[in-house]
Amino acid sequence: MSERTAATTDADASSQSDDEPTQTEVTSGATAVVRALENAGVETAFGVQGGAIMPIYDALYHSDIRHVTMAHEQGAAHAADAYGVVRGDPGVCLATSGPGATNLVTGIADANMDSDAMLALTGQVPSDMVGSDAFQETDTTGVTAPITKHNYFASSPDTVGDTVGEAFALAAEGRPGPTLVDLPKDTSLGETDREPGDARPPETCRPRTDPDDAQVEAAARAIEQAENPLLLFGGGVVKGNATDVARNFATEHQIPVVTTMPGIGAMPEDDELCLSWAGMHGTGYANMAITHTDCLIAIGTRFDDRLTGGIDTFAPEAEVVHVDIDPAEISKNIHADYPVVGDAGTAIERIGAEMEHSPDAREWREQCLVWKDEYPMDYAAPEDEPLKPQFVVEALDEATPDETIVTSGVGQHQMWAAQYWTFREPRRWVSSHGLGTMGYGLPAAIGARLAADDDETVVCVDGDASFLMTIQELSVAVREDLDITIAILNNEYIGMVRQWQDAFFEGRRMAAGYEWCPQFDKLAEAFGARGWTVDSYDEVADAIEEALAYDGPSVIDFHVDPAENVYPMVSSGAPNGKFALSEDQL
């Protein structure tokens, strides 16, 4: 029984309907903050206690909001991020002033780069001490201004509730992103009886959702006339809940689809039209399609460098239709011949309604299938060589339901998970893309587990180096009794660093080796989880079956081939069509 539940008296319980959550009575700035979260529908928050945030935690004591204490504030931010990705609503994290707030920074920056909706609440020293170098004082709004959609310094207990509600709503409005409210202790402790209203974004935030008629018409004409049309589904398709509309458009007009990594799951990867994801380690056939399309219809993507390779050589034969809700992304990296500013789903529906006929792309579709045959995603797995990581990913995929949620850290294991797991639905792939944060996988799995339905499976595919970054969060998974399976592809290296050192630095493996890795199965047991070590192919299936059957956190330490590299690979700045399938081609 939780402290919050234990603290609820019989009288409190009898005064509430079983179906109605308790609403916090507003008597202070802190209770106004909690009431604002309740009004916004927040059910779960992640954080770490501390002096300046303590009034907020005291107000949470009697709230129905579930608080999950994380082992480190970075873990709280990643858990909140992933919770929001899976649920489709902003995740919430809390930290105290000074080091608590600065420990959130990596997670906030990660959410900002990936346009993930998240609200961070940070404690602050009393207002009259701000600027005095008080104990645990940091200019939190100054530090986080470049990495938030907007942040606030809450100056009054009377208005702090509305400020928190506004910040929550703003995080999800238009292009999603993180927001932050800094809460001086005098604001939190100050008396007020003013109840906050519903969560609403500021009046000044009015993203254009319905695109301009002329833009829609021009885009429709360009698509109709294309001979080699290609749809590129980015993360905005998923975040904009436009997956069904996008899939219907692709199917109705029989246009092949590639995705970005954040867009994984926007199109079922086992659909004949889907060419999987493109970019540095994307499939050869996706990159060939981008190289030879004459009309690239990009939806909800910012064209980052890991997708485009060399900007001057990206989609060299294509006219580009770029649909995005954020006008700042239009022609920022890749010139848009046909810009369409608006909500992804609305724009796709409008373009589809405007089109008088589908493009004649039969030969183009056949060519895409030829590339699939010519550049298959396969690998060699000789029995006399160490266990291949790709085999492990495929075995995990085969052993789990189709709608399994997969989180990952960052590095080679992340690429293998994205390459060899077949994703059929959105919000099933949860990873760090833009910032590339090692250590994201485990706390993200915690957030995803708490956001998911009870009958859904959550697997974290991690690397040995990434796992060590946030291993302390395993204690949270054990304490909360979370059913998470963690698969470590352990090659005793920061694998992607080692791969680049071999390819581009003449094999000088400086500070890349992790030969001193601990025994992760024994560490798991020490935390109170279950642990396995797997060294050979014939052990893989049984270990996965046992770990998935265990009702709680489990860790499988797969000792994989330390020499295995991630291919295909497009060298940084190179054309997408010039991907390498081995090191000698780089």
PEPESUL-V765050 format. One line per field, one symbol per residue. psi: psi as a letter, one per 40 degrees, with the letter a starting at -180 (. if undefined). A space follows every 10 residues. Layout:
# PEPESUL-V765050
psi->???
This chain:
# PEPESUL-V765050
psi->hiddddehid ddddehideh ihhhhheidd ddddddddde ehdiihahii ddedddddde deiehhhhhi didddddddd dddddddeih ihiiiaibdd dddedddddd dddefhhihh hhiiiideeh eefihfhigd dddedeeidi iihhehdded dddddddddd dehbhiiiii hhgiddddei iiehhiaihi iideggihdh ihdddddddd ddddeidgih hhhaddddde fedddddddd ddefhihiii deehedhhee ideheaiiad fiiddddddd deiehhghhf iefiddddbh ddehgdeiih hhhiehddeh eddhhhdgih hihddddddd ddddhdiiig fddddddddd ddddgigiih ghdeiihhdd ddddddddei idfhhhiiah adddddddde hhheiifdhh ihcddfhied dddddddddd diideihhhh hiiddddddf ddedddddde fhghhhhhgh efigdddddd dddeffeggh fdhfeeiihd ddddddeeii iihheideed dddddddddh gahihhghhi heehihiihh iheiidefii eidee.
